[in-house]
Amino acid sequence: MIKIVPELHQKYIINTAEGALVQNISVFLCNLTYTVTREVNLEGYHKVYISTKVLKHSYDKRPAFEYDLIINEIHKIVKYPDKIYRNKEEKRGDYCFVKTVQNEKCLCVLEKGEQCLEVVTFYRVTKEKYLNSFSLVWSWRDDGVSHRSTLDSGESQPTCAPQ
């Protein structure tokens, strides 16, 4: 199990005051699967990074249950999504990776950087119709490739995101 995000939370986010500034650190979260990069046309964007800035924003804005659930499972949401949607043009980020975790539909928005993808936000989808206005790009149910058994590496690597 990858613990990089919970470790970032423990080191930089926990018990910070709402709106407090935190050191902005971006770390490697995971690689996308070959199937996702191919089917969503993300060749060259297989590495995904997350920053303390994104964690702090969600820590301040989301309910504790939601935040804790997602930070402990975010690598699975990104690496093994159930569905991927194209984000709305007026919103920040390019793709919404969606996965049901502990009976909760969780969404993670990724944005293309220069050579990688970056998590820009994450939250729980509470209304069933919320995703109806998004364009579905890829669905696990349509994919017969058994890539879910791939092991996570969990190693931290330098970021391509600006610091």
C-alpha positions in Angstrom: 0.0 0.0 0.0 1.3 3.4 -0.9 1.6 5.7 2.1 3.2 8.8 0.5 0.0 10.9 0.7 -0.8 10.1 4.3 2.9 10.7 5.2 2.7 14.2 3.5 -0.5 14.9 5.4 1.2 13.9 8.7 4.3 16.0 8.0 2.9 19.1 6.4 -0.9 19.4 6.8 -2.2 17.9 10.0 -3.3 20.4 12.7 -2.6 23.5 10.5 -5.0 26.4 10.8 -7.5 27.0 8.1 -5.9 29.1 5.4 -2.4 28.7 6.8 0.4 28.5 4.3 2.2 25.2 4.0 5.5 24.3 2.3 4.7 23.5 -1.3 6.1 20.1 -2.1 5.1 18.0 -5.1 5.8 14.2 -5.0 5.3 11.3 -7.3 2.0 9.5 -6.6 1.9 6.7 -9.2 2.1 5.8 -12.9 -1.0 5.3 -15.0 -1.6 1.9 -16.4 -0.7 1.3 -20.0 -4.3 0.7 -20.9 -5.4 4.1 -19.5 -2.6 6.0 -21.2 -3.4 4.3 -24.5 -7.2 4.5 -24.3 -7.3 8.1 -23.0 -4.6 9.2 -25.4 -2.2 10.2 -22.6 1.0 8.8 -24.0 3.9 10.8 -22.5 1.8 11.6 -19.4 2.0 8.3 -17.5 3.5 9.8 -14.3 1.1 11.5 -11.7 2.2 13.9 -9.0 0.4 15.4 -6.0 1.3 18.5 -3.9 0.9 19.6 -0.4 -0.9 22.7 -1.7 -3.6 20.4 -3.1 -3.8 18.5 0.2 -4.0 21.6 2.2 -6.8 23.0 0.1 -8.9 19.8 0.5 -8.0 19.6 4.2 -9.5 23.0 4.7 -12.6 22.5 2.4 -13.7 18.9 2.7 -15.3 17.0 5.6 -12.8 15.0 7.6 -14.4 11.7 6.6 -14.1 12.5 2.9 -10.6 13.9 3.1 -9.3 10.9 5.2 -11.0 8.4 2.9 -9.5 9.8 -0.3 -5.9 10.5 0.9 -5.7 6.9 2.0 -6.9 5.6 -1.4 -6.0 8.3 -3.9 -3.3 6.2 -5.6 -5.9 3.5 -6.3 -8.4 6.1 -7.6 -5.8 7.4 -10.1 -4.0 4.2 -11.0 -7.2 2.0 -11.2 -10.1 4.3 -12.0 -13.6 2.8 -12.7 -14.3 5.7 -15.2 -12.5 8.7 -16.6 -14.3 11.8 -17.7 -13.2 14.9 -19.6 -13.4 17.8 -17.2 -15.6 20.8 -18.1 -13.8 23.6 -20.0 -14.5 26.2 -17.4 -13.1 24.0 -14.6 -9.4 23.6 -13.7 -7.9 20.3 -14.8 -8.3 18.0 -17.8 -9.6 14.7 -16.6 -11.8 13.4 -13.8 -10.8 9.9 -12.5 -13.6 8.3 -10.7 -13.6 5.2 -8.5 -16.0 3.8 -5.9 -14.1 3.4 -2.6 -15.9 1.9 0.5 -19.3 2.5 -1.2 -18.4 6.2 -1.8 -17.9 7.6 -5.4 -14.6 9.5 -5.3 -13.3 11.9 -8.0 -9.8 13.0 -8.6 -9.1 15.8 -11.1 -5.8 15.6 -13.0 -4.2 18.3 -15.1 -1.6 17.9 -17.8 1.7 19.5 -16.9 4.7 19.7 -19.2 5.6 16.0 -19.0 3.3 14.6 -16.3 -0.1 14.8 -14.8 -0.8 16.7 -11.6 -3.7 16.2 -9.1 -5.5 19.5 -8.8 -8.3 18.5 -6.5 -10.3 15.6 -5.2 -13.7 15.1 -3.6 -16.5 12.7 -3.0 -19.4 12.7 -5.5 -22.6 12.8 -3.4 -25.2 13.4 -6.1 -25.8 10.5 -8.5 -26.5 12.9 -11.4 -23.4 15.0 -10.9 -21.3 13.3 -13.5 -24.1 13.2 -16.2 -22.9 16.6 -17.6 -19.3 15.3 -18.0 -18.1 13.5 -21.2 -17.2 9.9 -20.5 -13.7 9.1 -22.0 -13.1 5.6 -20.7 -14.7 3.0 -18.5 -13.2 0.0 -16.8 -16.3 -2.1 -17.7 -15.5 -1.6 -21.4 -11.9 -2.8 -20.9 -11.2 -6.5 -20.9 -7.5 -6.1 -20.0 -6.8 -7.3 -16.5 -4.4 -4.6 -15.4 -5.8 -4.2 -11.8 -3.4 -6.8 -10.5 -0.3 -4.6 -11.3 1.7 -3.9 -8.2 2.3 -0.4 -7.0 5.9 0.7 -6.7 5.3 3.6 -4.3 8.7 5.2 -4.8 9.0 9.0 -4.5 10.6 10.7 -7.4 11.4 14.3 -8.4 8.6 16.3 -9.7 8.1 17.9 -13.1 5.7 20.4 -11.5 7.0 23.9 -10.9 7.8 24.6 -7.3 
